[in-house]
């Protein structure tokens, strides 16, 4: 309400101060000839009126204008109550239950929506409030889902990057194994030929040795020269050791060939992504692969391979999962510690078990050890992805990993692979 138009004293002014901020009750004051001189914001909103200009008859529907004229001409100046339909331009009329009264020569009006409208409005407000609460709950739920989806996306991106790295490493490993295989074959073949030739040369030398006594009599100078050379090259020692050296070299090449084969079997890039394999044979390549880490950490390692049916799996990925678990066990054990790997069948599952005698897994970390980036190692000594990737790989095979405390301390990680389609008796 305008301070200028509504200023003054008296009961009406006290009412105006109370109704000035009311949002449901409309209040207005008119001159004796019907000109609006004061109104609260609710009335101004309904009537689109201008103080000092708009007349009462112009604010109501056409059928009630005569009634308003009679009200203003009421000589008795008595209070009245009735229903008034206020109209403004093309807007639908607003219906109010209005109480009229006179204050000297000024007409006062207080109007409220009909009771039925109030009930309807209240019902609508209750429904709207319920809908707002429902939307708030849905929004909170969607917010949690969005955060979870974002976290899953981050994990998927991390695992994808790691998988690409492992794929690149696997390709490089397979390439190196292939390139090494050819020269190793040449060396092995040549060592075989060298061994055969060496046997012939030694046989020939022995044959010459049988004639040395005759040569000493017939040609003493040549005999002395030969004996001097024999002593210089230590022919007797060479004859005794050369076959062993060739055999040792052959064993070294054979060992290198086995390592190359282990690399090839570990990468599994020359085989179908999913196939039926001898799981024990595949895991042997994993053990070969971590052999250097076992020696470096001075670990006592043992492997026990039980009788298993052929297993249908993704060999490369499964090798990676077991490698991660085995590496984790080796790194968790102190020098001189014990780590073991075993396989067996248990009912409908094939079990791969890795046991160590390290510090074990604290109970409060059991639920988190498979989370990406979770690690108990110092900064720079672990990415926290090894066990997470193992968990993802095993889950992709419809399996799961359990963690228990080992007898006497340490941890037991058990990979459970179900005997499903493709796994035969």
C-alpha positions in Angstrom: 0.0 0.0 0.0 1.2 3.5 -0.7 2.3 5.4 2.3 0.8 8.6 1.0 -2.6 7.2 0.1 -3.0 4.9 3.1 -1.5 7.3 5.7 -3.6 8.6 8.5 -5.1 7.6 11.9 -8.1 5.7 13.1 -9.3 2.0 13.2 -9.0 1.6 9.5 -5.4 2.6 9.5 -4.6 0.0 12.2 -6.3 -2.7 10.0 -4.4 -1.6 7.0 -1.1 -2.0 8.8 -2.0 -5.6 9.6 -3.3 -6.4 6.1 -0.5 -4.7 4.2 1.5 -7.9 3.7 -1.3 -10.4 3.7 -1.2 -12.7 0.7 -4.7 -14.2 1.0 -6.9 -11.4 2.2 -7.7 -8.5 0.0 -8.2 -5.0 1.5 -9.2 -1.7 -0.1 -10.6 1.7 0.8 -12.7 3.9 -1.4 -14.1 7.4 -1.3 -17.9 8.0 -1.0 -18.0 8.2 -4.8 -16.1 4.9 -5.3 -12.6 6.0 -6.1 -9.9 3.7 -4.8 -7.6 5.5 -2.3 -5.9 2.6 -0.6 -5.3 -1.1 -1.2 -3.0 -3.9 -0.1 -0.9 -5.8 -2.7 -3.4 -8.7 -2.8 -6.2 -6.4 -4.0 -4.0 -4.6 -6.4 -3.0 -7.9 -7.9 -6.7 -9.0 -8.3 -8.1 -5.8 -9.7 -5.1 -4.4 -11.6 -6.2 -1.1 -10.1 -4.6 2.3 -9.8 -4.9 4.2 -6.6 -6.6 7.5 -7.0 -7.9 6.6 -10.5 -9.8 3.3 -10.6 -13.5 3.3 -9.4 -15.2 0.4 -7.6 -17.8 -0.1 -10.4 -14.9 -0.7 -12.9 -13.4 -3.4 -10.8 -16.4 -5.8 -10.8 -18.2 -7.8 -13.5 -20.8 -5.9 -15.4 -23.7 -7.6 -13.7 -22.6 -6.3 -10.2 -21.9 -2.7 -11.2 -25.4 -1.5 -10.3 -25.1 -3.3 -6.9 -21.9 -1.3 -6.3 -23.7 1.9 -7.1 -26.4 1.1 -4.6 -23.8 0.3 -2.0 -22.1 3.7 -2.4 -25.5 5.4 -2.3 -26.6 3.7 0.9 -27.7 6.5 3.1 -27.8 4.2 6.2 -24.1 3.4 5.7 -24.7 -0.1 7.1 -22.2 -2.9 6.9 -22.9 -5.6 4.3 -21.5 -9.0 3.3 -21.7 -10.7 0.0 -20.0 -12.4 -2.9 -18.2 -10.1 -5.4 -16.7 -11.1 -8.7 -13.8 -8.9 -9.5 -12.7 -8.7 -13.2 -9.7 -7.2 -14.8 -9.3 -7.0 -18.6 -9.4 -10.5 -20.2 -8.4 -12.3 -17.0 -11.0 -14.7 -15.5 -13.0 -13.1 -12.6 -11.7 -13.6 -9.1 -14.5 -14.4 -6.6 -14.2 -13.1 -3.0 -16.5 -13.2 0.0 -16.5 -9.4 0.9 -17.4 -7.6 4.0 -18.2 -3.9 3.5 -18.1 -1.1 6.2 -18.0 2.6 6.4 -15.4 4.7 8.2 -16.8 8.3 8.1 -17.2 8.9 4.3 -14.9 6.1 3.2 -16.0 2.6 2.2 -13.8 -0.2 3.5 -13.6 -3.7 1.9 -12.1 -6.9 3.2 -12.4 -9.9 1.0 -11.3 -13.6 1.2 -11.7 -16.5 -1.1 -14.9 -18.6 -0.5 -14.5 -21.4 2.0 -14.8 -24.0 -0.7 -12.0 -22.4 -2.6 -9.9 -22.4 0.5 -10.4 -26.1 1.0 -9.6 -26.7 -2.7 -6.5 -24.6 -2.4 -5.4 -26.4 0.8 -5.9 -29.7 -0.8 -3.9 -28.6 -3.8 -1.2 -27.3 -1.5 -1.1 -30.7 0.4 -0.8 -32.5 -3.0 1.8 -30.1 -4.2 3.8 -30.5 -1.0 3.6 -34.2 -1.3 4.7 -34.0 -4.9 7.6 -31.7 -3.9 8.7 -34.2 -1.2 8.4 -37.0 -3.8 10.5 -35.1 -6.3 13.1 -34.3 -3.6 13.4 -38.0 -2.8 13.7 -38.9 -6.5 16.3 -36.2 -6.9 18.3 -37.5 -4.0 18.0 -41.0 -5.3 19.1 -39.9 -8.8 21.9 -37.9 -7.3 23.2 -41.1 -5.6 22.7 -43.1 -8.8 24.6 -40.4 -10.7 27.5 -40.4 -8.2 27.6 -44.2 -8.4 27.5 -44.1 -12.2 30.3 -41.5 -12.2 32.4 -43.7 -9.9 31.7 -46.7 -12.1 32.7 -44.7 -15.1 36.0 -43.7 -13.5 36.6 -47.3 -12.6 35.8 -48.5 -16.1 38.1 -45.9 -17.6 40.9 -46.9 -15.2 40.4 -50.6 -15.9 40.2 -49.9 -19.7 43.5 -48.1 -19.6 45.1 -50.9 -17.6 43.6 -53.5 -20.0 45.0 -51.6 -23.0 48.4 -51.5 -21.3 48.2 -55.2 -20.6 47.1 -55.9 -24.1 50.1 -53.9 -25.4 52.4 -55.7 -23.0 51.0 -59.0 -24.1 51.5 -58.2 -27.7 55.0 -57.1 -27.0 55.7 -60.2 -25.0 54.3 -62.5 -27.7 56.4 -60.6 -30.3 59.6 -61.0 -28.2 58.8 -64.7 -27.6 58.3 -65.2 -31.3 61.5 -63.3 -32.3 63.6 -65.2 -29.7 62.2 -68.5 -30.7 63.9 -68.6 -34.1 67.5 -67.7 -33.0 67.1 -70.1 -30.0 66.3 -72.8 -32.5 69.4 -72.0 -34.6 71.6 -72.1 -31.5 70.1 -75.3 -30.2 70.6 -77.0 -33.6 74.1 -75.8 -33.9 75.0 -76.9 -30.3 73.7 -80.4 -31.3 75.9 -80.4 -34.4 78.8 -79.0 -32.3 78.4 -81.8 -29.8 78.4 -84.5 -32.5 81.5 -82.9 -34.2 83.3 -82.5 -30.8 82.9 -86.2 -30.2 84.4 -87.0 -33.6 87.3 -84.6 -33.0 88.0 -86.1 -29.6 88.0 -89.6 -31.0 90.5 -88.4 -33.7 92.7 -86.9 -31.0 92.7 -90.1 -29.1 93.6 -92.0 -32.2 96.6 -89.7 -32.7 97.5 -90.2 -29.1 98.0 -93.9 -29.7 100.8 -93.1 -32.2 102.7 -90.7 -30.0 105.1 -93.4 -28.8 106.1 -94.4 -32.3 106.4 -90.7 -33.2 108.8 -90.1 -30.2 111.2 -92.7 -31.7 110.9 -91.8 -35.4 110.5 -88.1 -35.2 111.6 -86.8 -31.8 111.6 -83.1 -32.8 107.9 -83.3 -33.9 107.1 -85.3 -30.8 108.6 -82.6 -28.5 106.7 -79.9 -30.4 103.4 -81.8 -30.1 103.9 -82.4 -26.4 104.7 -78.8 -25.8 101.5 -77.7 -27.5 99.4 -80.4 -25.7 100.7 -79.1 -22.4 100.1 -75.4 -23.4 96.4 -76.0 -24.3 95.9 -78.5 -21.5 94.4 -81.0 -24.0 93.5 -83.5 -21.4 91.4 -81.0 -19.4 89.8 -79.8 -22.5 88.9 -83.3 -23.6 87.3 -83.9 -20.2 85.4 -80.6 -20.0 84.4 -79.7 -23.5 81.5 -82.2 -23.7 80.2 -81.0 -20.4 80.4 -77.3 -21.5 78.5 -78.1 -24.7 75.9 -80.0 -22.7 75.6 -77.1 -20.2 75.1 -74.6 -23.1 72.4 -76.9 -24.5 70.6 -77.0 -21.2 70.8 -73.2 -21.0 69.3 -72.8 -24.4 66.6 -75.3 -23.5 65.8 -73.3 -20.4 65.6 -70.1 -22.5 63.3 -71.9 -24.8 61.1 -73.0 -21.9 60.9 -69.3 -20.7 60.0 -68.2 -24.2 57.2 -70.8 -24.2 56.1 -69.6 -20.8 55.9 -66.1 -22.1 53.9 -67.2 -25.1 51.5 -69.3 -23.0 51.1 -66.5 -20.5 50.2 -63.9 -23.1 47.9 -66.4 -24.9 47.6 -64.0 -27.8 48.1 -66.8 -30.3 45.0 -68.5 -29.1 41.3 -67.7 -29.1 40.2 -65.2 -26.4 37.9 -67.8 -24.8 38.8 -71.5 -25.1 38.9 -74.7 -23.1 42.3 -75.2 -21.5 44.3 -77.3 -19.0 44.2 -74.8 -16.2 47.1 -76.3 -14.3 49.4 -76.1 -17.4 48.3 -72.4 -17.9 49.1 -71.5 -14.2 52.5 -73.1 -14.5 53.4 -70.3 -17.0 52.3 -67.7 -14.3 54.6 -69.3 -11.8 57.4 -69.2 -14.3 56.6 -65.5 -14.9 57.0 -64.6 -11.2 60.1 -66.7 -10.7 62.4 -63.6 -10.7 60.2 -61.9 -8.1 60.3 -65.1 -5.9 64.1 -65.1 -6.1 64.4 -61.3 -5.5 62.2 -61.4 -2.4 63.9 -64.6 -1.2 60.5 -66.4 -0.9 60.0 -70.1 -0.3 57.5 -71.0 -2.9 55.6 -74.3 -3.5 52.9 -75.3 -6.0 50.4 -78.1 -5.8 48.3 -78.9 -8.8 45.3 -81.0 -8.2 43.3 -83.1 -10.8 41.1 -80.7 -12.7 38.6 -81.0 -15.6 39.3 -78.9 -18.7 38.2 -75.3 -18.0 36.6 -72.9 -20.5 37.9 -69.4 -19.8 39.7 -66.4 -21.1 43.3 -67.7 -20.5 45.1 -64.4 -20.8 42.8 -62.6 -18.5 42.7 -65.4 -15.9 46.5 -65.6 -16.0 46.6 -61.9 -15.3 44.2 -62.2 -12.3 46.2 -65.1 -10.7 49.4 -63.2 -11.4 48.1 -60.1 -9.6 47.0 -62.2 -6.5 50.3 -64.1 -6.5 52.4 -60.9 -6.8 50.4 -59.4 -4.0 51.2 -62.4 -1.8 54.9 -62.4 -2.6 55.2 -58.7 -1.9 53.3 -59.0 1.3 55.7 -61.7 2.7 59.0 -60.9 4.4 62.3 -62.4 3.1 62.3 -66.0 3.9 58.5 -66.2 4.0 56.4 -68.9 2.5 53.9 -68.5 -0.4 52.0 -71.4 -2.0 49.7 -71.9 -4.9 47.3 -74.9 -5.2 44.4 -76.0 -7.4 41.6 -78.4 -6.7 38.1 -79.2 -7.5 35.4 -78.6 -4.8 31.9 -79.6 -5.8 30.7 -77.4 -8.6 33.8 -75.1 -8.4 37.4 -75.2 -9.5 39.5 -73.5 -6.8 42.8 -71.6 -7.2 44.2 -70.9 -3.8 47.2 -68.6 -3.0 48.4 -68.6 0.6 51.1 -66.4 2.3 52.4 -66.0 5.8 52.6 -62.2 5.6 50.8 -59.7 7.9 47.3 -60.8 6.6 44.4 -58.5 5.8 42.9 -56.5 8.7 39.2 -57.1 9.2 38.3 -53.5 8.6 39.9 -53.7 5.1 38.3 -57.0 4.0 35.4 -55.1 2.3 37.7 -52.6 0.5 40.7 -54.6 -0.8 39.0 -55.1 -4.2 38.2 -51.4 -4.6 40.1 -49.6 -7.3 43.1 -47.6 -6.0 42.8 -49.0 -2.4 46.2 -50.0 -1.1 47.8 -50.3 2.3 51.3 -49.9 0.9 53.3 -46.7 1.1 52.9 -44.1 -1.6 54.8 -45.1 -4.7 54.8 -48.8 -3.9 51.4 -49.8 -5.3 48.6 -48.6 -7.5 45.8 -50.3 -5.8 44.6 -51.8 -9.1 46.0 -55.4 -8.9 43.3 -57.0 -6.8 40.6 -54.8 -8.3 41.5 -56.1 -11.8 41.6 -59.7 -10.5 38.2 -59.3 -8.9 36.8 -57.9 -12.2 38.3 -60.7 -14.3 37.0 -63.4 -12.0 33.6 -61.8 -11.9 33.5 -61.8 -15.7 33.9 -65.6 -15.4 30.9 -65.8 -13.1 33.2 -66.5 -10.2 34.3 -64.8 -7.0 37.3 -64.4 -4.7 37.2 -65.0 -1.0 39.8 -63.8 1.6 40.5 -65.6 4.8 43.1 -65.5 7.6 45.7 -68.2 7.1 46.4 -70.7 9.9 49.3 -69.3 11.8 49.0 -65.8 10.2 48.9 -64.4 6.7 46.1 -64.5 4.1 44.4 -67.1 1.9 43.0 -65.8 -1.4 40.7 -68.3 -3.1 39.4 -67.9 -6.7 36.2 -69.8 -7.2 35.4 -70.7 -10.8 32.1 -72.4 -11.4 31.8 -75.6 -13.3 29.5 -74.3 -16.0 29.0 -74.7 -19.7 32.2 -75.7 -21.4 33.7 -77.3 -18.3 33.6 -81.0 -18.7 33.9 -83.8 -16.3 
